[in-house]
Amino acid sequence: MLGIIGGSGVYNIEGLENTRWVKAESSFGEASDEILVGELAGQSIAFLPRHGRGHRIPPSRSTSAPTSTRSSVSA
């Protein structure tokens, strides 16, 4: 399986078939969204929208943002 973390607006991948959104659990915390799983030209693909569907997580709160720009979150 090929995993892709994508940016804004990449929710409809042309040619991706047999799609479904799945919730992932991780010891690292909650993901930005569910993961879009499907097949592209016979290859299994898992796509995570980095800012969530509808771009609801700003870049400054993204886990891929540099540490100096991350917002603090209390547990």
N, C-alpha and C positions, 0 to 999 in steps of 0.2 A: 504494500500500500504506500502511496505517495502522499505525504502530508504537506499542505500549503497554508501559510498564514498570509491572508491578503488584506489589501487596503480598502478604501472606500469604494462602494459601488460595484464590487465584484461578487454579485449574488447569483447571477444567472450565467453560468459558464456554458458557452455554446458547445453542444455535443455531449454534455454530461447527461448520462442516462441512469435509470433506476435509482433516482435520488430519494433521500430521506434525511431529515434533521434528527440528530441524536444528541442527547445530553451526555456530557463526559464528566466523570468524577476524577479529581486529582488531589493529591496531598499538598499541592502547591496553591490550592484555592480555586475559586470559581473562575471558569473561562469567561471570555468576553461575550460568548453566545453559544448556542448549540453548534455542533459540527455538521456540515453538509457532507454526506457520504454518497458516493455514486461511482460510475464507471465512465472512463473517457478513453475511447479507442482500445477497449479491452483491459485498461489499467485501472485498478481500484484507486480512488482518490478520496482524501479527507480534507475539507476546506474549512478553516476557521476565519470568520471575518474579524479582523483585529480590533475594530472599533464597534463591533456589534452590528446587527442588521439595522438599517436606518441611521447609522453613524451616531449612536446615542452615547458613546464613550469618547470624550475628547482626547486628542493625542497626549495631552499632559497627564492623563490618568491611565494611559495604556501601559501594560507591563513591559512593552518594548521601548518605552521612553527612557532616556538617560536618567540615572538615579537623581541627579540634581534637579530635575523638573517634575519628578513624581509627586503627586499629592500624598500627604500622609493619611492613612486610614486607621482608625482605632478599631480594635477587635472587640 
